[in-house]
Amino acid sequence: MIEVKNLVKSFKDGPIETRVLKGIDFSAKQGEFVAIMGRSGAGKSTLLYQMSLLDEPTSGEIFISGKEAHTMSEREKMLFRLGEFGYVFQDYALLPELTALENVSLPLIMQGLSRSAADEKASEALERVGVGARLGNLPSQLSGGEQQRVSVSRAIAHKPSILFADEPTANLDRESSARVMEIFKELHKSGQTIIMVTHEDEYARLADRIVTLDDGRIISEKRN
Amino acid sequence: MLSAVDIRVGFYLALRQIRRASRWTTSLIVFVMLLTFLNLVVVTGLLVGIVAGISNQFRIQETGDVMITALDTKDYIENSPQILSFLQTLPQPRAVTARYSAAGSVEANYFSRVDPNEKPNKTGATIVGINPVAEDNFSNLSGYVGEGEYLSSSDYDAVLLGPQFVDRYSFGEQPGLTPLKNVYPGTKIRLTINGNTREVIVKGILDVPANSPLAARVFMPANELRQIMGRYEYAVNEIAILLPAGTDGAEFRDLLKRSGIGDKAKVQTFEEGIPNGVAEVQNTFAMIGNAIGSIGLAVAAITIFIVIFINAVTRRKFIGILKGIGISGEAIELSYIFQSLLYASIGSALGIGILYGFLVPYVSANPISLPISEAIIVAQVDGTMIRIMLIVLTTVIAGYLPSRMIVRRNTLDSILGRN
């Protein structure tokens, strides 16, 4: 499904170059749930951003469903992110001027669906995560847990090949976190490929496999 | 490459951003656009209108829509009585006035001048002989009398003075024109034409702007002027004809020419008869108006640029998220272009409403009284449309540039707020 080879990411600050990823080799199969763990600064979020085509690696190769993602143009990457990927960010990343329904509908409209078809699909996705009653609410009118569930809905409404989640429970209370992870569990059961960065062992244990990074390198892989 | 989906999504985002934006901010931007529109259209229109006001003064106070004057080889219009009779048979003229005119001089304060070496208070003048009733029907001359009274047909030794001849109207001393001092209604002055001098009484003084054709004229009943001039036949110097609104002056001119009047006199429309240079002044004023309007346009463009730039910078994270979830850069840029377009359209639409619904008709009915003319607003629809297109184009560019600057930034840097 997704494979990265010898992935390197460096950041330059004047003459100083910092290597955050130091030649990562990683792969995930279709339907697999992988948790990426590690201490702060280990490079786990950076790895997720490179794999999900939100950032440009310094070197290395990325293959997604057999396609060479590292050679794609910006437009091709945009289309790939739109059609194949779903994202759940730590801070929800909802658009403040759009309602819950509109936040979820927007990428579907971008995919070419009519407004009514997009709204219908978005409603279903929101129902699925238990915020079907808050369709017309703006993000500012929702709790953190509800916002994160809207964010999950947006990520799964178009049935992506891979769901990327960057510490999805970091800003949530225990109850809301459990609720979000329950949704992830159900998605995984239905065959969704998930790659999730997390700090929390409890949620990492829900994954099929835990990959641990330290200082820009994978130091261990463990099957649950 | 722009696609239909980009346009749909751009519009979808723009609509929601405007709908949920601060009403005060939106109102302020629309107000700026409204002022830009008014600055661009009204300032130019008013500057052109000042000259149009001068032209219009000439039309309604002197030339009418069509004017008949003596041929260059003659001192007067031949067959004047026949021409006037013919005009009475035509249905078109709304008002007709025939005038005699002569070059002469007027002198005041000659009683108090004891020293013969002292410079007389005397000035050159055009003396115009009129039928007071016909002239009043034509130019509403009685309406311009500021002091004293208007002439009547039975008046004898009475004149109306244009304000240029009266020093307290303070147009100042001009070459060949020395204003008369201490002249009021009832004051006696001397009139000299062709060496014939007559003492007359000032019956009234006109109150018109300096540029009015009435400002430097002395009016008296035609019969009396004819006597002083020694013109015993009824050969007038000019015949001015006012036509009803909407009547084509050129057509009426051609009709008169075809009737044979063209052989005996010069027949001109108002536009042909207007003094040289007025059109040039009009063009100059239009250019000045455009220059002032351009500055306003630049200010509006910068305002929109700043507003959109601040909006885009503060929303940089969300622009990054939009790109991250697969919304194209083109759709995001379009959303800002649509917003700018909407601001410009609403501002311009309000401006059109105020301009054509209130300003133009109101100022036409109540011209702005300026020292040089009774100014109106000249705002032709095609010119206004060009200016609106200019505003819209400028605004679109001003909206596009900052959004493009932000959209082009690295997606992840935008999401994470990194520089």
Interface residues (C-beta under 8 A of the other chain):
Chain A: Y49 L54 D55 E56 E74 R75 M78 L79 R81 L82 G83 F85 Y87 F89 A93 L95 P96 E97 L98 E102 L106 P107 I109 M110 Q111 G112 R115 L138 R154
Chain B: V5 R8 V9 Y12 L13 R16 Q17 R19 R20 A21 K317 F318 I321 L322 K323 G324 I325 G326 I327 S328 G329 A331 N410 T411 L412 I415
